[in-house]
Amino acid sequence: MLDKAVPFSAWVLTPGFAPKEVEIVEAGYYAGYYSTAARKHYFHTELYQSKREAVEAGWRKLDDQMNALRKREAAIIKKKTTLHKNSQDL
């Protein structure tokens, strides 16, 4: 999205993962950031050209979150096993 001249329309994902169309009106003070008329700031990697791209990015983010949870679950199970082994002789 960095190659577009402002103003332009883009799609973003809300914190609840709902795709939303926004109007970018200016480049931000820091490189790679853009601002809307409502003074919301978005990094260029959070802007998508279509609703389809935004939804696909949402699915990828959810997959990453699920993989992180699986790794944490495995670590917790390992810790529980260690505690269980060490509590046998108490």
N, C-alpha and C positions, 0 to 999 in steps of 0.2 A: 504494500500500500504506500510505500514511500515515494513512488514515482508519480503520484497524482498531485495535481495542483489544487489548492483549497479554494473555494469550498467544494466538498464532495460528500456523497452519502456512503455509509458503510454499515455493516452489521456487527454487533457485539453480543456477547453473552452476558446476561445479568447474573448476579450471584446465585440466583435460583436456576441457572442454566436455560433461561428462556431467551431465545434470539430476539434482538430488538434492533430496529433500524435507527441510526442516528445521523445527524448532519454535522460533519466536521467543518468548522468555520475558520480555524487557524492552526498553524503549527505551534507547538508548545515551546516554552523557553528552553527546555532540555532537548537534545537531539533524540528523535524517534517518538516524541510525544505529540499528541494532537488534542485539541480542545473543541468542545461543542459550545453552542450558544448558551447552554445551561451551566457552563463552566465545569463540565465533567471532563476529566483528562484520561486519555487512553494511550497506551504504548502501542506502537505500530503492529506488534505481534498479536494484539487483542482485536484488531480490526479485520473484518472479512469482507470480500467483495459481494458475496451472496448469502442468502439465508441458508442455503444448502451447505456452504463452507463452514458457516458458524455452527450448524448442527453437527457436522462431522467432527469439528474441533471439540465440541462438547462431549461427544462419545469418546474421543481419544483421551480427554482429560479424565473422564470417569473411569476408563480402563486403567489409566495410570494410578488413580486413587485406589482402585480395587487391588492392583498389584502391590501397592505400598501396604495396604491393610493385610494382605496375605503374608507378606514378609514379617510384619509386626506380629501377626498371629503365631507364626512359626517360632519366632524368638520368645514369645510369652510361653508357649507350650514347652519349649526347651528349659526355660527358667523354672517353670512349675515342676518339671521332671527332676531337675537338680534339687530343688527344695524338698520334694517328696523323698528322694533318695537319702538326703541328709537328715531328714526328720525321723527316719526309721529307728535310729539308735538313741533317740531322746527318751 
